[in-house]
Amino acid sequence: MSGDVWGEPEADGAPAGGARWAFGTGFADPLHGVDTAVPAGVDGAELARVCVALADDALVGAQRLAEWVTWAPEIEIELALANVGLDLLGQARLLYTRAGQVDGSGRDEDAFAFARSAPEFRCLRLAELPRGDFAFTVLRLLVLSSARLAVLERLAGAADPVLAAVAGRGVAEVAYHRLFAAEWVVRLGDGTAESRRRLRRAVVEVEPWLGEVVDDRVGAGWGVAAGAVRAACARDWRRVGEEAGVRLPLPAPWDGAPGGRAGVHTEHLPVLLAELGSVARAHPGATW
């Protein structure tokens, strides 16, 4: 699946030839000149809720991608996955900082990342599942990127200028994440009998969590309708599935049961957070 099919993004200041690097590397500061005062009429608590949910998705997703370092099937794939993770980590840092500015707590990004227990996290549960094999990783990345892109595209016009700036920069990055994942899903589906078997198994593993992803209402108060997210994901998954020759399911609407956004998580998140915060706990208050 060639890049021009999906319209590979070109961000301002991006290196020639469509190359992509880590968040912030080679780019202007996305918040340069942006007024950080909360605009009149914007609910700070609701703004913080949106920022934390999106940041938690990004942080946890980045940690799972980091687990591929030294384990990816090729060095190019390892570097690509690491850079996708760094993009997400950069988004998380900005969003956590904004949350601490507007929720009255004054917390910084490290406090959000390392000083909360699993029930305080608001990430989607699909993001926290174990790394799995490469087929599971790229299918999960496709699913999460499609949904995140649909949300960020709408939040790029948010009333809060900081959230709008972070979302606007994130659109170019997450569009590339989606492209990378989609191309690999197609390659696996159109590859060997073993790659197709693994991709079909990944579909079975991902499917139970799709409803929570496509009906995510994290930005409902900011013009992000769950139906719009669902439509965008359905379009992406149907197209990739057709090219891959593998059915990618389109789930029924989420049944409303408490999930990751309500702090209800799988048994895998506490383990992930314990590893993620091990250095911070060993050296409290340390600066680098």
C-alpha positions as CSV (number, residue, x, y, z in Angstrom):
1,M,0.0,0.0,0.0
2,S,1.8,3.1,-1.2
3,G,2.1,6.2,0.9
4,D,0.2,8.4,-1.6
5,V,-2.9,6.1,-1.1
6,W,-3.2,7.3,2.4
7,G,-1.9,10.8,1.8
8,E,1.3,10.7,4.0
9,P,1.3,13.9,6.1
10,E,3.6,16.8,5.5
11,A,4.0,18.8,8.7
12,D,5.5,22.3,8.6
13,G,9.3,22.0,9.0
14,A,9.3,18.2,8.3
15,P,12.5,16.9,6.8
16,A,12.5,16.5,3.0
17,G,11.4,13.2,1.6
18,G,8.7,12.6,4.2
19,A,11.1,11.5,6.9
20,R,9.7,11.5,10.5
21,W,11.5,11.8,13.7
22,A,10.7,11.9,17.4
23,F,8.2,14.4,18.7
24,G,9.7,17.9,18.7
25,T,12.9,16.9,17.0
26,G,13.5,19.1,14.0
27,F,10.2,21.0,14.5
28,A,9.3,24.3,16.1
29,D,7.9,24.3,19.6
30,P,4.1,23.6,19.1
31,L,3.4,25.9,22.0
32,H,5.6,28.8,20.9
33,G,3.6,32.0,21.2
34,V,0.5,30.2,22.5
35,D,-1.4,31.9,25.3
36,T,-1.6,29.4,28.2
37,A,-4.4,31.3,30.1
38,V,-7.6,29.3,30.2
39,P,-10.1,31.1,27.9
40,A,-13.3,32.5,29.4
41,G,-16.1,29.9,29.3
42,V,-13.7,26.9,29.4
43,D,-14.2,24.5,32.3
44,G,-10.7,23.8,33.7
45,A,-11.7,20.5,35.3
46,E,-13.2,19.2,32.1
47,L,-10.2,20.4,30.1
48,A,-7.9,18.6,32.5
49,R,-10.0,15.4,32.2
50,V,-9.6,15.4,28.4
51,C,-5.9,16.1,28.6
52,V,-5.2,13.3,31.1
53,A,-7.2,10.7,29.2
54,L,-5.4,11.5,25.9
55,A,-2.0,11.6,27.8
56,D,-2.6,8.3,29.5
57,D,-3.4,6.6,26.2
58,A,-0.1,8.0,24.8
59,L,2.1,7.2,27.8
60,V,0.9,3.6,28.1
61,G,1.0,3.1,24.4
62,A,4.5,4.5,24.2
63,Q,5.6,2.1,27.0
64,R,4.3,-0.9,25.1
65,L,6.1,0.2,22.0
66,A,9.3,0.7,23.9
67,E,9.2,-3.0,24.8
68,W,10.0,-3.8,21.2
69,V,13.5,-2.2,21.5
70,T,16.0,-5.1,20.8
71,W,13.1,-7.4,20.0
72,A,11.7,-6.2,16.7
73,P,12.2,-8.4,13.6
74,E,14.3,-5.8,11.8
75,I,16.3,-2.7,12.9
76,E,14.2,-0.4,10.7
77,I,11.0,-1.7,12.4
78,E,12.6,-1.2,15.8
79,L,13.5,2.4,15.0
80,A,10.1,3.1,13.6
81,L,8.3,1.7,16.6
82,A,10.6,3.6,19.0
83,N,10.0,6.8,17.1
84,V,6.2,6.3,17.2
85,G,6.5,5.8,20.9
86,L,8.6,9.0,21.3
87,D,5.9,10.9,19.3
88,L,3.3,9.6,21.8
89,L,5.5,10.4,24.8
90,G,6.0,13.9,23.6
91,Q,2.2,14.4,23.3
92,A,1.7,12.9,26.8
93,R,4.2,15.4,28.3
94,L,2.5,18.4,26.9
95,L,-1.0,17.2,27.8
96,Y,0.0,16.3,31.4
97,T,1.6,19.7,31.8
98,R,-1.6,21.4,30.6
99,A,-3.7,19.3,32.9
100,G,-1.6,20.4,35.9
101,Q,-2.0,24.0,34.9
102,V,-5.8,24.0,34.7
103,D,-6.9,21.5,37.4
104,G,-5.6,23.5,40.3
105,S,-3.2,20.8,41.5
106,G,0.0,22.3,40.0
107,R,1.2,18.8,39.2
108,D,3.9,18.4,36.6
109,E,4.2,15.7,34.0
110,D,6.3,13.4,36.3
111,A,3.6,13.5,39.0
112,F,0.9,12.4,36.5
113,A,3.1,9.7,35.0
114,F,4.7,8.2,38.2
115,A,2.7,9.2,41.2
116,R,-0.7,7.7,40.4
117,S,-2.1,4.3,40.9
118,A,-3.7,2.2,38.2
119,P,-7.3,3.1,39.1
120,E,-6.3,6.8,38.6
121,F,-5.3,6.2,35.0
122,R,-7.9,6.9,32.3
123,C,-6.3,5.0,29.3
124,L,-8.2,2.7,27.0
125,R,-7.7,-0.9,28.0
126,L,-6.6,-2.0,24.6
127,A,-3.5,0.2,25.1
128,E,-2.5,-1.6,28.3
129,L,-2.6,-5.2,27.0
130,P,0.7,-7.0,26.9
131,R,3.0,-6.4,23.9
132,G,2.0,-9.6,22.1
133,D,3.6,-10.5,18.7
134,F,4.3,-8.1,15.9
135,A,0.9,-8.8,14.2
136,F,-0.9,-7.8,17.4
137,T,1.3,-4.7,17.8
138,V,0.6,-3.3,14.4
139,L,-3.1,-4.1,14.5
140,R,-3.5,-2.5,17.9
141,L,-1.5,0.5,16.6
142,L,-3.8,0.8,13.6
143,V,-6.9,0.6,15.8
144,L,-5.7,3.1,18.4
145,S,-4.2,5.5,15.8
146,S,-7.4,5.6,13.7
147,A,-9.4,6.5,16.8
148,R,-6.9,9.0,18.2
149,L,-6.6,10.7,14.8
150,A,-10.3,11.2,14.6
151,V,-10.3,12.8,18.1
152,L,-7.3,15.0,17.5
153,E,-8.6,16.3,14.1
154,R,-11.6,17.7,16.0
155,L,-9.7,18.9,19.0
156,A,-7.4,20.9,16.7
157,G,-10.2,23.5,16.7
158,A,-10.7,23.4,20.5
159,A,-11.5,26.6,22.4
160,D,-8.4,26.0,24.6
161,P,-5.4,27.2,22.5
162,V,-3.0,24.8,24.2
163,L,-5.1,21.7,23.6
164,A,-5.7,22.9,20.0
165,A,-2.0,23.4,19.4
166,V,-1.0,19.9,20.8
167,A,-3.9,18.3,18.8
168,G,-2.9,20.1,15.7
169,R,0.7,18.9,15.9
170,G,-0.5,15.4,16.9
171,V,-2.6,15.1,13.8
172,A,0.5,14.9,11.5
173,E,2.2,12.5,13.8
174,V,-0.7,10.1,14.4
175,A,-1.6,10.1,10.7
176,Y,1.9,8.7,10.1
177,H,1.4,6.1,12.9
178,R,-1.8,5.0,11.2
179,L,0.0,4.8,7.8
180,F,2.8,2.7,9.2
181,A,0.4,0.3,11.0
182,A,-1.9,0.0,8.0
183,E,1.0,-0.8,5.6
184,W,2.2,-3.6,7.9
185,V,-1.3,-5.0,8.4
186,V,-1.6,-5.3,4.6
187,R,1.8,-6.9,4.3
188,L,1.0,-9.5,6.9
189,G,-2.4,-10.3,5.4
190,D,-0.9,-10.5,1.9
191,G,2.3,-12.3,3.0
192,T,2.9,-15.9,4.0
193,A,0.4,-18.4,5.5
194,E,2.1,-17.9,8.9
195,S,1.8,-14.1,8.7
196,R,-1.9,-14.4,7.8
197,R,-2.5,-16.8,10.6
198,R,-0.9,-14.4,13.1
199,L,-2.9,-11.5,11.8
200,R,-6.2,-13.4,12.1
201,R,-5.2,-14.4,15.6
202,A,-4.5,-10.7,16.4
203,V,-8.0,-9.8,15.1
204,V,-9.5,-12.2,17.7
205,E,-7.3,-10.7,20.4
206,V,-8.2,-7.1,19.6
207,E,-11.9,-7.5,18.8
208,P,-13.2,-7.6,22.4
209,W,-11.8,-4.1,23.1
210,L,-12.9,-2.3,20.0
211,G,-16.2,-1.1,21.3
212,E,-14.5,1.0,24.1
213,V,-12.2,2.5,21.5
214,V,-14.7,3.6,18.8
215,D,-17.2,4.9,21.3
216,D,-14.7,6.8,23.3
217,R,-16.3,10.0,24.5
218,V,-13.3,11.7,25.9
219,G,-13.9,14.8,23.8
220,A,-17.7,14.8,23.8
221,G,-17.8,18.2,25.4
222,W,-15.4,19.6,22.8
223,G,-17.3,18.6,19.7
224,V,-15.9,15.1,19.4
225,A,-18.9,12.8,18.8
226,A,-18.6,9.1,19.3
227,G,-20.4,8.6,16.1
228,A,-17.7,10.5,14.2
229,V,-15.0,8.5,15.8
230,R,-16.8,5.3,14.9
231,A,-17.3,6.4,11.2
232,A,-13.7,7.3,10.8
233,C,-12.5,4.0,12.3
234,A,-14.9,2.0,10.2
235,R,-13.7,3.6,7.0
236,D,-10.0,2.9,7.9
237,W,-10.5,-0.6,9.1
238,R,-12.7,-1.6,6.2
239,R,-10.2,-0.3,3.7
240,V,-7.2,-1.9,5.3
241,G,-9.0,-5.2,5.8
242,E,-10.0,-5.3,2.1
243,E,-6.4,-4.7,1.0
244,A,-5.1,-7.2,3.6
245,G,-7.6,-9.9,2.7
246,V,-8.6,-10.2,6.3
247,R,-11.8,-9.2,7.9
248,L,-11.3,-6.4,10.4
249,P,-14.5,-6.3,12.6
250,L,-16.6,-3.3,13.1
251,P,-18.0,-3.7,16.7
252,A,-21.4,-2.9,18.0
253,P,-21.6,0.2,20.2
254,W,-20.0,0.0,23.6
255,D,-22.5,-1.2,26.2
256,G,-21.6,1.5,28.6
257,A,-20.0,-0.7,31.2
258,P,-17.2,1.0,33.1
259,G,-13.9,0.8,31.3
260,G,-10.5,2.4,31.2
261,R,-11.9,5.9,31.1
262,A,-13.6,5.2,34.5
263,G,-10.4,3.7,36.0
264,V,-11.4,0.1,35.5
265,H,-8.4,-1.7,34.0
266,T,-7.0,-5.1,33.3
267,E,-4.5,-6.8,35.6
268,H,-1.8,-5.8,33.2
269,L,-1.8,-2.0,33.9
270,P,-0.4,-2.2,37.5
271,V,2.5,-4.3,36.2
272,L,3.2,-1.9,33.4
273,L,3.1,1.1,35.8
274,A,5.4,-0.6,38.3
275,E,8.1,-1.0,35.6
276,L,7.5,2.4,34.1
277,G,7.9,4.2,37.5
278,S,10.7,2.0,39.0
279,V,13.5,4.6,38.5
280,A,11.3,7.5,39.7
281,R,10.6,5.5,42.9
282,A,14.2,4.5,43.4
283,H,15.3,8.2,43.0
284,P,12.4,10.3,44.3
285,G,12.7,14.0,43.3
286,A,15.8,13.4,41.1
287,T,16.4,15.7,38.2
288,W,18.3,14.9,35.0
